[in-house]
Amino acid sequence: MAIEKMRFVTVSTRPDGVLQMIRSIKDYTRFHPELSSSVITEGDGGEAYSSPHIYENYYNRILSLLKESEVVLEPKVTQDYSIEEIETVISQSEKIADTHQEMHDFMKQMHKDDIIAFEKLQEYPLDGIHDGLISFNFGRMPISSRDKITQYADEKFVFTELHRNKHDAWVIYVCLKKDEQFFVDLFESLSFDLIPIPKSLDADIHYTFDDRLQNIYGFVEMMSECEDYYKYIAVYNEQVVLSGFVTEDCIQDFKEKFTAGEAIHDFPPEVQKQLLPPTSLKNPKFFKPFQLFIEMYGLPKYGEYDPTPFFAITYCLLFGMMFGDLGQGMVIALVGYIWNKKCSGDLAKIIFRLGIFSMIFGVIYGSFFGNEEILKPFLEPFGLPIHVTSPEFTMNLLISAVAVGVFLILSGMLTNIIISLRRKRYERALFTQNGLAGFIFYGFLMLSIVGLASGNNILNPITIVCFLVVPFLMMFFKEPLTHLLEKRELAPEEGWGGYILESVFELLEVLLGFVSNTMSFMRVGGFILSHAGMMTVVMTLQQMTGNASPIVFILGNVLVIGLEGLLVGIQALRLQYYEIFSRFYDGGGKPFKAVK
């Protein structure tokens, strides 16, 4: 139930071993690298590592190639490849893709008869013929012109008809390359319409890349990820240095990742004064999902207090109090359980826990899907249930809700006192409205109200002076008292006149804050009554609808669970953030993040 302890580590090697060093650690999830620009300080002789991202370019070329060819390849890493091998295989693959794209475009713009003739043409072994001494052309011509070709039978060419319809004939003629222009002119005079065809006549649109492409894909992807580490590397005296933080319990495992060619050193996290160590929260299984809400508010700084357990307990209690129903709690818990099984997530785990607490308070209230009679025989021997809808209990309910709020507010103040004393922030621990002065003032004020209501008046001149006047004056003169503690000049920096005027308005705001913060917890009682009231409406409608009562019962419960469950969850979160957390928690921490 704490923030994990860190060690600051440095790994150094020669510049030619930088990629090997990165490969040793790039997939390690318990290492938080720091940017070289944050590590290098003025005058330490360091500079940021600069190197072109060669593999990133190859990786992008492969991605573009696969996207354009619509081919799916799973990257594999089986061996290392040289730059020459990578360039050769990728270039060959790009040429294959270009050829097939050319064929695809060609086939797309052809008509039905063109395709029939072209399929016939593919039966001839003509691939590569243009590279020799022979040339050929493929096209269509009117049937009347086709019959005239026989007049040129003495010329040196070979002529074949591939296909014809009522009007045209599709033909191919082959001639010597040196005579090509003569036959081009001859066939043009016969209204020959040339159909340009791709260099390759292979119409199979499936791509057959080099077998090595898949392995090269995996290799360059891995090396591209390594290049992402360049921004974390600094150069000192011809040594490249990677710096960052590792959790203390993983330091030995971290060191074992490297070879003898790399030098590894670890230090206390405070060694780098300019760096704020990252925060990694470590909590038991029940509390861990609630780290989601702590991160939303802001992580605690390294070495400070982790409020996750406090938050988890109080949040679940508040939700359970406001949404207490055994049946509906079972539904909420079941939804959270199924959601977590299908797609594991912190929110699903939180919902499951809230459902459990809703069930617990549902037993206390004796409510099962709004029915308060079913559980009565089982609970009465234990002095339960508590009838929250009873008019005689309404005032007690609201007072109890405020009492819970007072307890939580005082808990927040006490937490602030302890944390501030540990940090040696004595002004905040002793003289603020959330420090010792505020704790005594507010606590005694609440105790006095209870005493007056119960007929036990504890107010007298001595208690008023000791527990109200003195704490009030401590808050009023907090700055001069802090100066006195620090052995500085007693007078406020802005002068006595300005300070007293400012303190008057500040203390007025504090007093109003105490009242509003306390009254905020009346909402807890309000939501308890609201939930019971909504279920009473559902039960009444169910009784009025006869045969349709099961549908009304189901829809009513779905509406209450969905709508009020959401409102109660938000309200409990609001009470946590604004009425409790703000008293002792600052946040401002930096999350622990591995590159991968």
N, C-alpha and C positions, 0 to 999 in steps of 0.2 A: 504494500500500500504506500508506494513512494515513487519518487523520481529516480530512475536508474542512474547509478554513478558512472561517470565517463573518465576516459583517459585520452589525453591529446597524443596523437601518434604522428611520426614522420617516417616515410619510406624513401630512401635515396638510392640512385644507381647511376650508371653512365648514360649519356644521351642515346647511345645506340641500343640500350636495353629498356627504353621507356615503354615500348609496346608490350614487351614481355612482362614488365612490372605491372602494367595495367591489366593485362589478361589474367594475372594471378588473383586479382581482387575485384574485378568489375562486376561479378555476380554475387559478391558478398553483401548480405542485407543488413549486417550490423556495423557497417562502416559509413560514417557521414563525412564526405570530403568537404573541405573548405576551399573557396575560390582563392586562387593565388594572389589576386589583387587585395584580398582581405588579410592574407598572411604576411605579405611583404610589407615591411615598414621602411620609412625613410632612413637611409644610412646603413641598412643591413646588407647592401650589395646584391640583393636579389632582383630578379626580373622575371616577367611572365614568360612561360614557354611558348615559343612560336614555331609552328610547323603546319604545312599544308594538309588539308583533310583529303588525302588521296583516295582512301577507301570509301569515303562518303560519296564521292563522285561516281565511283563504280557501282555502289549500292543503288544510287538514284537511277543510273542507266538501266540496271536490271529491273528495278521496279517499273520504270517506264516501258521497258520491253515487254514485261509480263502483262501490264495493263493494256497495251495496244494489241497484243496478240491474244488476250483473254485466256491465257494459260495459267493454271494454278500450280505453283511449285512450293513444296515445303522445304525451307532451308535446312541443310544438313552440314555439319562440320565433321569431316572425316580426316582431313589433312590440311597442311598449309600449302599455299600457292604463291609463286613469284608474280611480280607485277606483269612480266611478259606473258605468262600463262593466262592470267586474268584478262589482259587486254585482248589476247588472241581469241579466247573462247567467247568473250562478250561481243567482239567485232563480228565473228562468224555467225553468232546467233542473231545479231542485228541484221546482217545480210539476208539470212533465212527469213526473218520476219518481214523485211522489205519486199523480198520476192513473193512471199505469200500474200502480202497486202496488195501488191501489184496484180496478182492473179485474182484476188477477191474483187478488186475494183473492176477488173476487166470483165469478169463473169457477171457482175452486177449490172453493167450497162448493155449487155448483149440481149438480143431478141431470141425468141424460141428457135427459129430456123438457124440463127447464128450458132446457138449452143449445140444443136444437132450436128452441124457441119464441123464445129470445133471438136466435138467428141470423136468424130471420124478421123479428124486430123491427128488426134493423139495416138492413133493406132500406128502411126509412122514414126520411125526412130529419128526424129529431127533435132533432138536436144543438142546444142552446141554446134549445129551446122553452120551458123553464121560466122563462127570463128575460123572456118577453113576456107577452101577455095570455091565453095558452092554457096549459093544464096537461094532463098525461096521467099515467096509472098503468098498470102492467103487473103481471099476476099470474095465478093459477090459481083455478078454481072448479069445483064439481061440475057434471057435464053436465046434471043435472036443473035446476040453478039457471041454467045458461047458456040453456036454452030459455025461461025466464021473462022474459028481457031484452026480448023482443019486446013485452011488455005495456007497456013504457015508451018506445015508439017516438016518442011525441009530445014527449018531453023533449029539451032542447038538448044533445045529445052525439053523438059518433061512436063506433061500437063495431066492433071487428074481432077475429075469432078467428084465432089464429096457429097453434095446434097442439092436437091432442087425442089422448087414449088411451082405454082402456075406461072410465075413471072420471072423468077431469078434462078440462077445456078450458083452454087458456092464451089469455088475451085481453088486449087493450089498449083503453082508452077515452080519448077526448080531449074536453075540455070547456073552457068559459070559466073563467078563474082565479077569477072572482067566485062561480061556482057550484060550486067544487071541493068544499067541505065537504058540500054536499047530495049529490053523487054518491059521496063517500066513504061517507056513511051508507047510501045506497041499496045500494051494492055489498056493504057489510058485511052487510046483511040477507039478501043472496043467497049468503052464505058465501064471499065473495071473499077469497082469501089474497094480500095484496099482496107482491110481490117487489121490494124496494128495488134500484135499479140505479144505477151510477155516473153522474155528471154527463155524462161523455163516453161515447158508445156505440161508440167505436172499440175493437174487440177485438184489434187488432194489438198484440202485446205487445212488439214491437221498439221501441227507444227512438230518437227522432229529436231529438237535442239541437241547439241552435244551433251552426252551423259554427264560431263563434268560440270555443266552449268548449275545443277542443283547444289552440288558441293561447294562450288565457288560462291553461289548465292549465300549459303550459310557462312562461309568464311569471311566474305566482305561485310556481311551484316555484323558479324562479331567484331571485326576490326573497325568498322564505322562506329560501333558503340564504344570501342576503346578510344577512338579519336575524340569522343565527347568528353573524355577525361582531361584533355589538354588544358582546359581552362582552370583545372585544379592544380596544375603543376607549375612550380617555380624553379628557376635555375640559379644555383649558387656555386660559384667556383667550378664550373664545368661538371656539376652534378645536378641531375634533375631530382626534385623533391616533391613528393605527394604528401599533403598534410590533411589531417581531419580528426574526427573523434570516434572512438570505439567504446562500446559499453564495457565496463570493468570486468564483467564475468566472461567476456569473449576475447580478452586481450591475448591469451595464449593461443587460442584457435586462430586468431588473426595473424599472428607471427608465423604460424606453421604454413600459411598459404604461400609464403615466399621462398625463393631459393637462396643459395649462399651468395649470389651476385647482388642481392639487395640488402641494405643496412636498415634495420628497423629500430626505432627508439620510441619509448613512451614516457609521458610526463603527466603531472597533475594538470587538470583542465585550466587552472588559473595561470599557467605559465605564459599563455598568450593573452595579455591584458586587453588587447583590442578586439578579441573574439568573445562572443557570448556563446558558451557551450550549449548544444542543442538539448531539448527536453524530450525524454522518452519515458512515458508513464508505464508503470508496471503494477497491475492490480490483480487481486484474486478473480476467479472466473465470474462470480456474481456481479462484481462491480465493473469489470472491464468494458462492457458495452456502453456504459454511461460516460466513458471518455469522449464519446461523440459530442455530447453537450458541453463538456469542458473545452474541447477544441473550438466549438462554435463561439464560446465566450472569449476564448484566448488562453493558450497554454500558460501554465506557471513558468516563471524563469527557472533556470537550472539551480538546484540547491534549495528551492523554496518549497512551500507546502502544496501537496497534491490534494485537492478537495474532492476527488472522485468518490471515495467512500461516503463522506458526509452528504454529498449531493445525491448519491444513489439511494441512501436510506431515507432521507427527508423527501425526495421526490416521489418515491414509491408510497410512502406513508400518506402524503398529501393527496396523491391520485386515488389511493384506496379509500381514504376518508370521503372524498367527494364523489366517488363512483362505486360505492359498495353494493354489489349484487352478486350472489353466488353463481347464478346461471349465466349472466352476462359476462362475468369475470372469466368463466370457463370458456365462453366463446372467444373472448379477446386473447386468452392464453393459447387456445387452439389455433387461432389465426396466426399469432406470432410464431408458434411452433412449426406450423406447415410452411409459412413464409421462410423461416430460417432453414428448413430442410431443402426447400426448392432453390433458394438463392440466398445463401448465408450472408447476413449483414447485421450490424449493430442495432439498427432500428428494430428489426424483427425480434431480436433478443430482448430489447427493452420492452416491447409490447408484451412479450410472454411474461416477463417479470411483473409488469403492471397488472396483467390479468390475474396473476396469483394473489397480489395484494388486494385487488378488487374482490376476489373470492373470500379472502380472510375477513374483510370488513362487511361483506355480504352476509357472512355467518353471524357477525356481531349485530347487524341490523335485522337479521331474520328475513332477508329478501331473496327470493328465487324467481328471476324474470318478473320482478314486480309483485309477486304473490307473497304476502307476509303471513300466510296461514300454514303453508306446507311444512316449514321448518319449526314451527312453534313447539310441537310435542317433544322434539329432540333437544331444544334449547332451554326450555323452561326450567328443567332441573338444575341448570347452571346459572340461573338468574338472568338469562337472555331470552329473547332479543331486546335490543334498545329500540323502542318505537319512535323513530325520528319524526313521524308525521303527527304524533300526539301533540295537541295544543299545549298541554302542560309541560312538554319537554322542549318546546321551541326556544324559549329564552335560555334554558340551560345549554342547548345546542350551540347557540350563538356565542354565549359566554365561553364555552369550551373551545370553540374555534379561535376566539381571541386569545385564550390562555395558551393554546398551541402556538399561536403567532408570537406571543410574548416570549415563550420558551425558546423558539427558533431565533428570534432577534437577539436575545441575551446570549444564546450559543454562538451566534455570529460575532458578537462583541467580544466574548471570551476568547474565541479563536483568534481574533485580531490582536488582542492583548498578548497572547502567547507568541504568535508569529512575529509581532513587532519587537518584542523583547529579545527574541532569538536573533533578529536582524540588527539589534541595537538602535532601533528607531524609537527613541524614548518619547519624543513628542507625540507620535501616533499611539504609542502604547498607553500613555498616562493622561494626556490632556485633551484629546479629541472626543467628539460625541460617540465614537465607536471604541474609545479606549477605556481606561479605568474610571475616569471621571464620568463619562457617559453611562458606563455599566452601573455604577453606584446610583447615579441620579435616576436613570430610567427604571432600574430594578426596584429601588425604594419607592418610587412613585407608583408603580404597579402594585407593590405590596401594600402600600397605604390605601389604595382604592379597594383592594380585596378586604383589608381590615375594616374599612368603613362600611362596606357592604355586609360584612359578617358580624358587625357590632364590636369588633376588637380594634379600636382606634389606637394606632401606634404613633400618631403625630403628637409631638410635644416640642418645646423650644430646642431641646438638646438634639433630638433626632432630625428636626428640620434643618438646624445649622450644620450638623455633621454630614447628613446624607443628601441634602438638597442644596443648601447655600454654598458649602465648600466645593462640591463637585461643579456647581454652576460657575463659581468664580475661577476654578481651575480651567474650565473650557473657555471662559471669557478672556483670561490672561494667559492663554497657552503659549503665545510667542515670547513674552517676557520670562515666563517660567522655564521655557526651553533654553533661552539665553543664559538664565541663571544656572541651569544644569550643565550647560556647556562652558560655563565660566567666561561668558562674553558680556558685552555691555547690555544692561537690562533694558534700555529704551528700545521700542520697536523701530525698525528701519524707516518707516514712513512717518514717524513722530506719534506722540501720544494722542493728539486730537483726531487724526485720521484713523488711527488704530481703534480707538474707542467707538467711533461712529461705525466703522466697518464691523466691529465685533457685535454691536447691538443688533444690526440687521442679520448677521450670521447666526447669532444665537436664537433670534426670532425664527429664522428658517429651520434651525435644528429642532426647536420645540414643536413647530408645525409638522416637521418630518416625523417626529416620534408619534404624534397623534395619527397622521395619515398612514404611516407604516403599520401601526397597530390595527387600525380599522380595516386595512386591506385584507386582513385574515378573516374578517366577517364573511368574506366571499366564500370561504371554505364551507361555513355553515349554510350560506345561501345556495351553493351548488348541491349540498346534501339534500336540502329541502326541494330544490328544483328537480333533482333526479327522482326523488320519491313522488313528487307531484306529477311529473310526466308519465311515470309508470302507473299512477292512479288513473290518469286519463286513458291510457291504453287498456287497462283492465276494465274500466267502465264501458268503453267502446266495444270491447270484446263481448261483454254481457248483453249489449244492445243489438248486436248484429246477428244473433242466432247461428244459422248454418255457416255463415262466413266468418265466424269468430276465430277459427285457426289462422285464416289469412290475415285478419286484423292483428292477431297476437304476434305473428311472425314479422309483418311489416312494421308494426309499432316498435318491436324490440330492435329490428335492424336500424330504424330511424334513430332511436335513442342511443344505441351503441355507436353508430357512425357520427351523429351530430354532437351529442353531448360528450361522448368519449373524446372527440377532437378538442372541444372547448375546454374540458377539464384538463387534458394534457397540456394545452397552451397556457391555461391559468396557473397550473402548478409550476410550469417553467418560468412564467413571469414572476411569481412569488420568489422563486429561487434566485433569479438574476437581480431583481430590483430591491427586494426586501432583505435578502440574506447575504448573497454574494458580495454586493457592493460594500459591505461593512468590513470585509477582511481581504478581499481578493483583488489583485491588480492585473494579473495576466502578463502579457508582454514577452512570453517565452518564444523560443525558436524551435519549430518542430524538427525532430530527428528524421532525416531523409537520406536514404541510400540512393545512388544514381539509378539503380535498377530495383 
